[in-house]
Amino acid sequence: MEEYLKNQKDEYNNTKISTEADKKIKMTLQNLPEPKKTKRFNIAAATIVFVCISALLSTTVFQVKADSIIKSIFGYFIKDNNLNDNYDKYANAVNKTATNNGVEITIDSIASDSLGVTLGYSLKTEKVIKGADLAVTKLFIDGKEVSFEDSTNYYKEISNGQYVGYKSFKVKDLPKNFKFKIVVNSVGDISGQWAFKLSTSNEDINKNTFVSSSSFQKVSENGTLNISKIISTPLNTYIELTYKSNNLIKSDDKIPYSTVFLMDEDNRMVNIENVKSEIVDEYTYKTEFYIKEYKGKLNKLTIIPYKAPEIKTEPRRLEDDNEIYTLKTKTPFTINAGDMGFIKVNSIVDTKDKVILNCSTDSSFADLLINALGLGYDIKLNAEPAINNFNPIGYNKNTMDKIKTFTDFNNVVLEFDKDSTLKDDKYVLVFRKYIKEIKVYPELKITVPID
């Protein structure tokens, strides 16, 4: 499992992930649809999206006035498609600084709603540090310490010893106006204490917040699935799902139907940022979802429960986890993904420095199928699993930026960059086998309005 987490952290060459995020990942892994995820292989997990994609930021951002700081922090992450535009619209300038142990942190901006708080920050240090994630140990609302979900922390080093980033906290039932205090006890691998006292208001954003006035149900032979609460703001969306089973739910059982796919009105996957499940009584469980920052407006949401395959933790060969196709495989050919549908590979173009793939699918889970394709390196040669540790390569940044805007998957072009240190004739196309093992429950599909 630790190796799995390590591979996740290294998904991109300059990816950053906070150390405290490990705890969240471990708690959620039992409900994930993913087996061991590998370096740079961009699988779109339906129940969690790791908060570790680094933004491409400018190198001149620190010398700005207070009224433009918001755009210098949130604005750069909006540009890189990590945040929606509303973070700029609803943010307030703060400019509060604390210095300890040679590290200066400035909270530049704050955006909040009834579901949580997001802080834009900058950081300066003359020390060599491993990461610029903020480990927050305490959070106070109006002087009272409250529990919180420490969720997203993106950051980017913009020059030697200078960073910008943003950090989000999920806190339920925040008031319209409140005083906010956090205590940071480490920055990356540097320990210390940095405390910030801030104040903010949710009055403007509350005017554009949707709270469901009714529940939505689907009944199956095993029980009843109920969407009991929906709260949607310009910054966050929260969903509460309950399941009433006809059979006893044992405490050591994996909770049924607690993993779901979320689809928007264009049938694109909506990424889940936080998941929390608990058994309420011997027949009932509750699952809470926070949706990752969504670009645009969610008008309706479709919830589809599924069962994930077991995660394999033992050392694996490339061929153990992937279907392998040579780059000379005759096209077109079709890959059957079980309940997830089909994906058709129309052409493969192999050049000196990259592989270009044209594919198509009409699956409801097109995002996941596209992301299950990768470029592998065939070094089987009867090697021991622990020795055969090459990780499939996901499509490149150029493709990633384009695919975020796709609504039609009938003609998708994927580019995979080759590693110049590897022999050219060993590259293969791979498709993640675990996708075929996902069991979908379409009979429990629920579509709910969010407006």
BELQUI-V712586 format. One line per field, one symbol per residue. ss: DSSP state (A for helix, B for strand, O for the rest). psi: psi as a letter, one per 30 degrees, with the letter a starting at -180 (. if undefined). burial: 1 if it has 9 or more other ideal C-beta (glycine too) atoms within 8 Angstrom, else 0. Layout:
ss: ???
psi: ???
burial: ???
This chain:
ss: OAAAAAAAAOOOOOOOOOOOAAAAAAAAAAAOOOOOOOOOOOOOOOOOOOOOOOOOOOOOOOOOOAAAAAAAAAAAAAAOOOOOOAAAAAOBBBBBBBBBOOBBBBBBBBBBOOOBBBBBBBBBBOOOOOOOOBBBBBBBBOOBBOOOBBBBBBBBBBBOOBBBBBBBBBOOOOOOBBBBBBBBBBBOOBBBBBBBBBBBBOAAAAOOOBBOOOOBBBBOOOBBBBBBBBBBOOOOBBBBBBBBBOOOOOOOOOOOOOBBBBBOOOOOBOOBBBBBBBBBBOOBBBBBBBBOOOOOOOOBBBBBBBBOOOOOOOOOOAAAABBBBBOOOOOOBBBBOAAAOBBBBBBBBBOOOBBBBBBBOOOOOAAAAAAOBBBBBOOOOOOOOOOOOOOOBOOOAAAAAAAOOOOOOOOBBBBBBOOOOOOAAABBBBBBAAAAAOBBOAAAOBBBBOO
psi: eeeeeeeefgelegkkkkeffeeeeeffefglgkajklkgjikikffkkkhgjkljllgjfeilleffeeffdeeeeeeggfllffeeeglkkdhkkkkkhgkkkkjelkklaffakkkkllkkkfljlilhkjjkfkkkjhfkkllljjdkjklkkfljgkllllkkkjkkhkleklkkkljkfljbgklakjkkklklkgeefffgkkkkfllklkklffakkkjfkkkklfelkkkkkkkjkflkjkfglkkkgfklkkkafghkkkkkekkkkkkeaffklkkkkkklkkjakjflkkkjllkklkkkflkklefefkkkklfgkklllkkkgbffalkkjelkjjaeflkkkkllkgkfheeeeeffkljljjhdhglkefeigkkkkllleeeeeefffkfjgfikkkkkkljfflkegfklklkkefeffkjkiffgkkkkki.
burial: 0001101111100011111110011101101111111001111111111111111010001000000011011111110101110111011111110100001111111111111111111111100010111111001110000001111111110100011111111110010001111111111101010111010111001100110100001101001111101111111111111111100010000011111111110001111111101010001111111111110001011111111110110001110011011010100010101001111110010000011111111010111111111111111100101001001111110011001001001001011101000100011111111111010110011101010
